[in-house]
Amino acid sequence: MKLVPIKENIWKFYAFCDKHENCELLDFLGNIDAKYQKYSEKLITLIVSASNNIQGPKIFDDSISHYVHKNEKIYEFVAGDLRLLWFYSKAERRMIICSHSFIKKSRKTPKKEAQKAIALKKAYIKAQGNNQIEIIYG
């Protein structure tokens, strides 16, 4: 499994890559429709702010960062209509793995989006247990 760093500071934020080293999350945020651009920039700002603070994502109130799935411990960052799903890595202290981002069109997070994050988390845990995590730099 390949990960790409989004921001590495006090906290480290990574996103998933495919076997060709394409990052769905970064592609989504970088190529989003102009009407969502400010929200895309806000999500990146949230990541940078959390990365630079000893408390990490706990610096934000529940309107900005909260559980999407309590049992699986999947969280989301909120910026306007955009959501970014993520989870804590158990392998390393102060490490967050970002699953993906999407445009939220209803009141609740769509089940398929939560399920996608859960599946990625399970794949990450399995890969980590098999020592198959590769960090891709530049």
C-alpha positions in Angstrom: 0.0 0.0 0.0 1.3 3.4 -1.0 0.8 6.7 0.9 1.7 10.2 0.0 2.5 12.8 2.6 0.1 15.8 2.6 1.8 17.6 5.6 4.4 16.4 8.0 5.1 18.4 11.1 4.1 17.7 14.7 1.3 15.6 13.3 1.8 13.7 10.0 -1.0 13.6 7.4 -0.9 11.0 4.6 -3.3 10.1 1.8 -3.7 6.8 -0.1 -2.2 6.3 -3.6 -3.0 3.7 -6.2 -0.4 1.4 -7.7 0.5 4.0 -10.2 1.1 6.5 -7.4 -2.0 8.6 -8.2 -3.6 10.1 -5.2 -7.4 10.3 -5.4 -7.7 12.8 -2.6 -5.1 15.3 -3.9 -6.5 14.9 -7.5 -10.0 15.6 -6.2 -9.0 18.7 -4.2 -6.7 20.0 -6.9 -9.2 19.6 -9.8 -12.4 20.6 -8.2 -15.0 22.9 -9.8 -14.3 26.6 -9.2 -17.4 27.0 -7.0 -15.8 24.6 -4.5 -12.3 25.9 -4.7 -12.4 27.9 -1.5 -13.7 24.9 0.4 -10.8 22.8 -1.0 -8.4 25.4 0.2 -10.1 25.4 3.6 -9.6 21.6 3.9 -5.9 22.0 3.2 -5.7 24.8 5.7 -7.4 22.5 8.3 -4.8 19.8 7.7 -1.9 22.3 8.0 -3.3 23.8 11.2 -3.8 20.4 12.8 -0.4 19.3 11.7 1.3 22.3 13.3 -0.5 22.0 16.6 0.5 19.6 19.4 -3.3 18.7 19.9 -3.7 17.9 16.2 -7.3 17.6 15.1 -8.6 18.1 18.6 -8.0 21.9 18.2 -11.2 22.0 16.1 -14.8 22.0 17.5 -17.4 19.4 16.4 -18.6 21.6 13.6 -15.3 21.2 11.8 -14.1 17.8 12.8 -16.2 14.9 14.1 -17.0 11.2 13.9 -18.7 9.9 10.8 -18.6 6.3 12.1 -18.0 5.8 15.8 -17.5 2.1 15.8 -14.8 2.2 13.1 -13.4 5.5 14.4 -13.7 7.3 11.0 -13.8 11.1 11.2 -14.4 14.0 8.8 -13.2 17.5 8.3 -15.9 19.9 7.1 -15.4 22.8 4.8 -18.7 24.1 3.3 -20.1 21.3 1.1 -16.8 19.4 1.1 -15.9 16.5 3.4 -12.6 14.8 4.0 -12.7 11.4 5.7 -9.8 10.3 7.9 -8.7 8.1 10.7 -5.8 7.9 13.3 -3.0 5.5 12.5 -2.4 3.1 15.4 1.1 2.4 14.0 2.6 5.7 14.8 1.7 8.4 17.3 0.4 11.7 15.8 -0.2 10.2 12.4 -3.5 10.6 10.4 -4.5 8.7 7.3 -6.8 10.6 4.9 -9.2 8.4 3.0 -10.9 10.6 0.5 -13.0 13.7 0.0 -16.4 14.3 -1.6 -19.1 16.8 -2.1 -21.8 16.4 0.5 -25.3 16.8 -0.9 -27.4 15.6 1.9 -27.7 16.1 5.7 -26.0 12.9 6.6 -22.7 11.5 5.3 -23.7 9.0 2.6 -23.2 5.4 3.7 -21.1 4.5 0.6 -18.6 7.3 1.5 -18.3 6.0 5.1 -18.0 2.4 3.8 -15.2 3.4 1.4 -13.2 5.0 4.3 -13.8 1.8 6.4 -12.6 -0.4 3.6 -9.5 1.7 3.2 -8.8 1.7 6.9 -9.1 -2.1 7.0 -6.7 -2.4 4.0 -4.3 0.0 5.7 -4.3 -2.1 8.9 -3.7 -5.3 7.0 -0.9 -3.8 4.9 0.7 -2.3 8.0 0.5 -5.7 9.8 2.3 -7.2 6.8 4.9 -4.4 6.7 3.6 -3.3 3.3 3.3 0.4 3.7 5.4 2.6 1.4 5.6 6.4 1.7 5.9 8.1 -1.7 7.9 11.3 -1.7 7.8 13.7 -4.7 
